[in-house]
Amino acid sequence: MKPLNYAILKHFTTVKEACADDVIEALKGEYGSFKALNKKAVIESIMTGEANGLLEETRYDMDDKGELRVYYRAHAEGAATINSYIKD
């Protein structure tokens, strides 16, 4: 099993785009018992990926509760870097 932050980054190489809620839902099966699989920690991990040039913001909207959702994607170079360092 990969460290959770690695799994979060790796998830972006398998989808067109995702928000923190999408990542949590996708990783819940394998990482559901991890305390760090929460919205705040996942957003922090995503923003670290963005700050390091691996992810980029694609769009944003509001969820049913009126909370902001920001979507990100791994661009081609970011995905290549993630895949070169984090193997399946």
Helices and strands as residue ranges (DSSP letters): H 4-11, H 20-31, H 39-51, E 56-62, E 68-73, H 76-85
